[in-house]
Amino acid sequence: MTVFDELKARGLLAQLTDEEEIKELINNGKATFYIGFDPTADSLHVGHFMALCLMKRLQMAGNKPIALIGGGTAMIGDPSGRSDLRSMMTTETIDHNCECFKKQMSRFIEFGEGKAMMVNNADWLRDLNYIEFIRDIGVHFSVNRMLTAECYKQRMEKGLSFLEFNYMIMQSYDFMCLYEKYGCNMQFGGDDQWSNMLGGTELIRRKLGKDAYAMTITLLLNSEGKKMGKTQKGAVWLDPNKTSPFEFYQYWRNVSDADVIKCLRMLTFLPLEQIEEMATWEGSELNKAKEILAYELTNLVHGEEEAARAQESARALFAGGNASEMPTCTLEEADFMNGTIDILGVLVKAGLNPSRSDARRAVEQGGVTVDNEKVTDVKAVYTPEQFAGEGIVVKRGKKNFKRVIM
C-alpha cells in the first residue's frame, strides 16, 4: 500500500486538486507541505490531532512539513466556520503561544536542517505595504467569486467586515510566500478551509505563471476533529499542566462505541490490518479497543511512562482500587460550614456538577458514589478528617470522578 493509499484508507483525505501529481509527490517523499495553526492559546488541543498525525505520517515517508503559525492572521478575525469575530491578540501573547506550540509539535515531528520547519506568517504580514499589496495581490481576486464561499455566506446575514473579508487573501498570500521562500508545493487544511486554500493555489498559478505548481488537499473530518477537542468541561489540551495525562487518557477511553475505530484509523500508527480486526469486535471487546486507543494517544503525547501510569490508574479506578493519578480537587477551610460540607457542596466544588440543584438531581437519581458506595441522601455531610490522606473518590455517573482531598 502506498503512502497516499494509506492516507485514503485511514479516512484522512477528502477533496483535492491534481490527484495524480499529489500521489507522485507524496509517495516519493517530494512534497513540501504546510498546515496552519492559529496561536489563540498557549497549548494545542486534541482538535489538532489529525493535522499533527498527518504531518508525522508524511515526514516518516520522506516529505517535509512546514508548521505555519498564524502570528499575523491571528491579529485579524477568521470567519472560516465561525459566526463571530475572533478576539484580537497582542503581539507578545501570540509570540509566546508560538513557542509553546513548537515544543508540543516536537513530540510529533522532527525539526531541524532539512527536516520540519516552523514558520510564522507575521514575518511577511505585519509589515505589508497596503498599496503594494492590493495592487500586486488583490488584483487577482474576484469579489463576486469570494462572496460565493461558504465561510463568507455565514457572515453576510450578521454583517461581514472588510477586516474579515481580507482573510482569504491573506491566507492565499501565505501559500505564495511559502512557495517562493521554501519551495512549498502543497497545503493541507480542514474542509472549512477549502475556499481559502483554492484561493492560494490559484494565486500562485496566476501571479507566477503556468510553470508555478501548487496543490491543495483537505482533511476529511477536520471540522469534526476540532469538536474532538471540546468536552462539557472545556478543551482537552496537550499541555499536561492544563489536562493531566490521566484526564487525557480518560478522554479517549470514553469515546463512543461508534467513534473508536474511526479514531484508531485516523489518529494512531497501528497497522490497518490490526485495526480492521478490531472493527469486528463487539460488546465488551470495544472497551479493549478504547483502552488501546487511549494508551496509544497518551503515549504519543506524554510518553510511554505516563501512558502506562494513566492506564494503570484507570483500571484501578474501575476495579475500585487506588487510582493515584486521577484528577484531584482540594478543599479549603472556607468550604466547610460548622465543620462539615454536604455532598452537594462536594460535587459542585469538584466540578462534577455545575450547581447545587444539578447535584441534587444527580444524587436523587442514584448517580453519585463516594468510595464506591452509592449516596442517596442529599443531606449527607463529611468532615475535614474524611478528606485527609488519600481523601475520597467521588463519582457522578460512570465517567466523571474526582479525588477530593483536604
C-alpha positions, 0 to 999 in steps of 0.5 A: 500500500502506498503512502497516499493509499494509506492516507485514503484508507485511514479516512484522512483525505477528502477533496483535492486538486491534481490527484495524480501529481499529489500521489507522485509527490507524496509517495516519493517523499517530494512534497513540501507541505504546510498546515496552519495553526492559529496561536489563540492559546498557549497549548494545542488541543486534541482538535489538532490531532489529525493535522499533527498525525498527518504531518508525522505520517508524511515526514516518516515517508520522506516529505517535509512539513512546514508548521505555519503559525498564524502570528499575523492572521491571528491579529485579524478575525477568521470567519472560516466556520465561525459566526463571530469575530475572533478576539484580537491578540497582542503581539507578545501573547501570540509570540509566546503561544508560538513557542509553546506550540513548537515544543508540543509539535516536537513530540510529533515531528522532527525539526531541524536542517532539512527536516520540519520547519516552523514558520510564522506568517507575521514575518511577511504580514505585519509589515505589508505595504497596503498599496503594494499589496492590493495592487500586486495581490488583490488584483487577482481576486474576484469579489463576486467569486469570494462572496460565493464561499461558504465561510463568507455566506455565514457572515453576510446575514450578521454583517461581514467586515472588510477586516474579515473579508481580507482573510482569504487573501491573506491566507492565499498570500501565505501559500505564495510566500511559502512557495517562493521562500521554501519551495512549498508545493502543497497545503493541507487544511480542514474542509472549512478551509477549502475556499481559502486554500483554492484561493492560494493555489490559484494565486500562485498559478496566476501571479507566477505563471503556468510553470508555478505548481501548487496543490491543495488537499483537505482533511476529511473530518477536520471540522469534526476533529476540532469538536474532538477537542471540546468536552462539557468541561472545556478543551482537552489540551496537550499541555499536561499542566492544563489536562493531566495525562490521566484526564487525557487518557480518560478522554479517549477511553470514553469515546463512543462505541461508534467513534473508536475505530474511526479514531484508531484509523485516523489518529494512531500508527497501528497497522490497518490490518490490526485495526480492521480486526478490531472493527469486528469486535463487539460488546465488551471487546470495544472497551479493549479497543478504547483502552488501546486507543487511549494508551496509544494517544497518551503515549504519543503525547506524554510518553510511554511512562505516563501512558502506562501510569494513566492506564494503570490508574484507570483500571484501578479506578474501575476495579475500585482500587487506588487510582493515584493519578486521577484528577484531584480537587482540594478543599479549603477551610472556607468550604466547610460550614460548622465543620462539615460540607454536604455532598452537594457542596462536594460535587459542585466544588469538584466540578462534577456538577455545575450547581447545587440543584444539578447535584441534587438531581444527580444524587436523587437519581442514584448517580453519585458514589463516594468510595464506591458506595452509592449516596442517596441522601442529599443531606449527607455531610463529611468532615475535614478528617474524611478528606485527609490522606488519600481523601475520597473518590467521588463519582457522578455517573460512570465517567466523571470522578474526582479525588477530593482531598483536604 
